[in-house]
């Protein structure tokens, strides 16, 4: 994927409204979007294209809540002076979905996913430790994702959000992820990694299929809860320059409820329960570093039985859901997230 990054202008208030709407519904048409936001469809399309071409925003496919996958948090201490080298080594692995440089007890925090526990074991025990310049690493196996992928930025009001959003899925979430992709589904998922808003005719051409079949396949996977989409953007330019990771200790019988509660907080990006004493990892984005105190106060006041075990400030996001980022948080390449990648096959970022 080619990414050009001219620096004429950054992200303005209308862009943030556009991004907020696309967070709620990443594949909404520009015709509907323009009407809701009070701008022309052509203006909405031009603004989105500029954000994409400058690496400031993008839409990607993500697994739905019914798709069978497993995940883990991988914390790394790099050899002195080689943190970015290790980050680059991790970033070319398709199952490593995100990599963050952090302060505190580890240099890097990575999120990884795989098709099943066997594949996750191979990844954690064999492949990741082979990345050069890793001094030590610790893995935390995920139990359940408590956060979604449609975050709010607060730029559109409730009525606009209701107009943007599709009919809510009222089905109860399954106790276990049971859905499985076939090869055709996987190819579509990977094609949508590059551009989650790709047109049906472009997907049909790339996948050697028909527009009708691609449309039906995408709609079926989405309705079955096996496929979803997320919008990302250069958060610093959008007004959210500070991110941090919290590790919480939650009584086991309260874990699902606490995870669901924190997962609904507007600042929460990721909320994942894990195996271990510190059994809930929370990643949040805020407007200022000092807003961390607000989150800690909210935990103390609303969740008195929860203990904060560790706090880490994210110094720089290096890869986020497949996009490799530059120092400004702009996408400069992509390693498509592929939980089913063959072991030993790493990819250089597509530019």
N, C-alpha and C positions, 0 to 999 in steps of 0.2 A: 504494500500500500504506500503510495506516495504522500508525504506530508510536507507541505510548504508552510513556513512560519514567518510571513511578513509581520512587521511590528507597528503597522499604522495606528491601530487602536485596540484597546482591550475589550473588556466586557462591561456594557452599560446596563442601566436598569431594565430596558426593554429586553435585552439579552437574558437577564436573570429571570424575567417573567416567562420568556420562551423556554428556558431551561427548566423552570419549575413545572410548567405544563408538560414538558417532555419527560420529566421524572415521573409524573403521574401516569402518563400514557406515551411510551417511547415511539410507538408507530402510528400515532394519530396523523391524519392528513393535514397538510398545510391549509387546505380550504377550511376545514373545521377549526383548526387552531387559530387562523387569522380572525375568523368571525368572533371567537370567544375572547381573544385578546384585544380586539379593536384595531387590528392592523390588517393590511391586505395580505392575501395568501402569497403573493409574489414577494412582499417584504419579509414575511416569515421565512420563506424558502431561501431568500438571499442571506438573511442574517444567519440561519442555520448553516448554510454552505460556507460562509466566512468562518464561523466557529470551527467547523470540521477541517477546513483547509489550513487553518493556522494551528491545528492541534489542540485547540482549547476545549473541544467537546466532541463526544462520540456516543453512539448507541451500539450495544453488543447484545448477543444472545446469552442467556444464562439458563442453567437447569431450573426446571419448575420444581415445586415442593413434592411432587409424586415420583420424580426420577430417582432411581436407586444409585446413590453415590455415598462415599465416605470422605471425611476430611480431617485435617490436623493443622495445628499451629506448630511451626518449626522455628525455634529460636536459636540464633547463631552468634557465637563469639568468634570474630575473625582474628587472624594474626595481625599484630600491630601494623597499621598503615595500609591494610589490604581490604578494608570493609567494602569499598566500591568494586574491587576485583571479585570478591565473593558474590556481591549482589549481581554483577553481570553474569557470573557463572550460574547462579540460580535462575536468573531471568530467562535464559534460553530453554529451560525445561518446561514443556507444555503443561505439566500437571502443577507447576508452581504458579498459582494464579496472581499473587500479589506479593511484593517485597517492599518493606519499609525500613529505613534506617532510623534507629531509636537511640535515646540516651539510656542510662541506667545499666542494668546487669547484663544486657545483651546488646550487640551492635546492630543486628538485623532481626526483624520479625517477618516471617513468610507464612502465607496461607497456601495449603496444598490440598488437592482433591484427587481422588482416584475412583475407579469403577467398583472396587470391592476391597475387603481387608487384605487379601493376598497381594493385590497390586499396591496397596498403600504400604504394606510391609516391605516390599521390594524397593519402593521409592525411598522410604525412611532409612532402611538398613543398608541398602546397596548403592543406590544412585546418588542421593544427595550428599552422603559423606565423601563421595569421590570429587566433589567440587574443590578445586585447589584453594589453599590458604584458609580453610576452616580450622580453627583451633579447637573448638568444642561446640556441641549442639545438643539441644533438648527438644523432644517432641511431646506434644499434648494432643492425644487423640480426641477428635470431636464426637460429641454425643448427639446434639441437636442444634440446628440453626433456629434462633428465636427472632431474628430480624428479617425484614423483607428487602426488596430492591427498589421500591418506589418511594424515595425519600422526599421530604418536603423542604423547600427553601423559604417558604413564607412570602413569596412575591405575588401569588395569586390568591384571591379570596375563596371562601368555601363554595360559593355558587359557581365560580369559574372551575374549580377543581371538580365539582360534581359534573359539570358539562364536559370536561375533558375526559374523565375516567369512564371506562367501559362498565357494563353491569358487573357488580361485585360477585366474586365466586363465593357462594354460600355453602358449598360442600364442606363437611368436616374434614380437617386434615388427617391423613392416615397416621396410624401409630408408627408405621415403618414405610420408608420409600420403597416401592415395589416396581415402578415402571422401568422398562428397559428400552433403549434405542436399538433399532436395527441399523444396518449399514447406511441405508438411505437417509434415515433420521440423523445419523451422526454427520453425514456429509452436509446436510442442510444446516445443522447446528454450527458447523465449522465455517460454512460460507457466511452465515449471519454474524459470526464473530468479527469479520472484517467490517461489515456495515449492517447493523441491526435494522436499518430503515431501507435496505435494498429493495428495489421494485421487483415484483413477481417476474416480470419478463427478463430482468437481468439475472435473477436466480435461476430461472429456467434455462437460460443460455449457458450459465456456468456449470450447471448440474446435468446438462443434456436431458432435460425433461420438458414438459409443457407447462405453460403458465397456469392452466387450470389445475393440474396435478399438484404443483408447488403451493398454490393458494389453499387447496383442500388439505394438503399435508400440514402446512403451517397452522392452519386454523384448528385442525384435529389435535395436534400436539399441544397447542395452547389451551384448548378446552379441557383436555385430559390432565392438565396440570404438570406436563412434562417439559414444557418450554416456556420461557419467560424472557423479558428484555429489561435492560437497565440503561439509564443515561448517566454518563460521567462528564465531568468538566474540570478545567484547571481551577481548583478550589480557591487558591490564593487570590486570583483575579476576580472571582465571584464574591469575595468577601468572607471566606472561611479559611483563613491561613493557618489556623492552629488545629492539630489533631493529636490525640493521645490514646494510649492503651491502658486499660485498667484490668487487673486481675482480682477477682472477687472470690471470697469463700462463702458459699451459700449452703445452709443445711440441705441435705439431699432431698428431703420430702418437700422442700420449698423451691427446688431448682426450676421446675417448669413454670411455676407462677412468677417467680422473680425474673426469669429470662423473658417471659412474655411481657411483663411490665416494662422492663428496661428496653426491650425491643421496640416498644411503642413511643419511647421518648424521641422528641424531634432531633436531638443532637446525635442519636445513635446511628452509626453506619453499620456496624457488625456486632452481633451478640451471639456468642457460641458457647454452649456448655461443653465441658471437657472432662476427661478422666483426671483425677488428682485432687489434692487438698484445695488448691486454688482452682475451682471448677467452673468459673464463668469468665470468659474473656469478652471485654466490651471495648469497641473502638468507636470514638466519638469525634465529631468535627465541630468546632466552635469559632466564634469571631475573634476571640482574644485568648491568649494563654491563661490569663487570670480567670476565665470562665470555667476552668477546671474546678475551682473552688465551688462554683455553683452546682456542678454535677456531684461533687463529694457531699455537699450539704443535702442535696436531694436524696442521695442514698442514705445518709444518716437519718434524715427526717422521715422518709417514706418506707425505708427497708431496714429497720433497726437490728434485725438479726443477721444482716449481711456485713461481712468484714472486708475492707479494702486491703488486699495483701501486697499489691505492688502498683506503681504508677510509672508510666513511661511516656515521654514526649516524643512524637514522631518528628525527627529532624528533616526528613525528606522522603516523600513517596517515590520509589524507584521503578516500580511496576504496579499497575493496578488493573486487575481483571484482564490480563493479557496485553495491555498497552504498556510499552516501555516509555518512561517519561524522562524529559530533560530536567535541568535544574529549576526551570520555571514551572514545572508540572504540566508541560505541553506534551502530547503524544508525539513521539518521534519514530515509532515503529510498533510492530505487533508480533507477538508470538501467540497465535490462537490458543485459547484454553482448550485442552483436549484431555479429559480424564481417562480416555481409553487409549492414549498413545502407547505405542509399542515400547517396551523397556529398551533403554539404550539409544533412542532416537531423539536427539535434541534439535532445536531449530534456531537458526539465526533470525533476529527480528526482520520482518518484511517491512521495507521502507516505501 
